[in-house]
């Protein structure tokens, strides 16, 4: 057994000892966690304050807080699953709307569109971009679309798709100069990345990339 502790002249110096748990480590050794002396009192005071705060947040006594948290975690997972399903249904509809906006621009040398969903995420932006690429197959016009997901101030995922890789590259260069910490790379015919803020997104004019 390895001893890593402070040595005492007499165990009475510890006053009180509270075991906090163990952690099994390699070689069959066990790491022991404990509180001693005044740290036991500090731990108890912190625990009581935490119990009171949780009781207020969860509207239940300490005895049922674990069950309440477990219930909230399960509800959160169910909500995320439902949200993911709804986004999966929404992505094709958004892509269809973007297609209509592009086609409506007629004979423009470069048809462009920017879409920003503050409640979206990376998979949603990727789905919109992937569906839009399929919808635009057979359209001989030059087109370019930027799909952004995330809060305006916090930024988030960014997808750039288009008919020509050169146009996508020019758009990404333009975005990198305008948006904060814009980074990413090309995968499967689209540029996928992220930025730290979308505050300047609405001011971009992709038509200048012609």
ABEGO torsion letter per residue (X at the ends): XBBABBBBABAAAAGBBBBAEBBBBBGGBBBBBBBBEAAAAAAAAAAAAAAAAAAAAAGBBAAAAAAAAAAAAAAAAAAAAAAAAAAAAAAAAAAAAAAAAAAAAEABABBBBBBBBAABBAAAAAAAAAAAAAAABGBABBBBBBBBBEBAAAEEBBBBBBABAAAAAAAAAAAAAABBGBBEBBBGGBBBBBBABAAAAAABBAAAAX
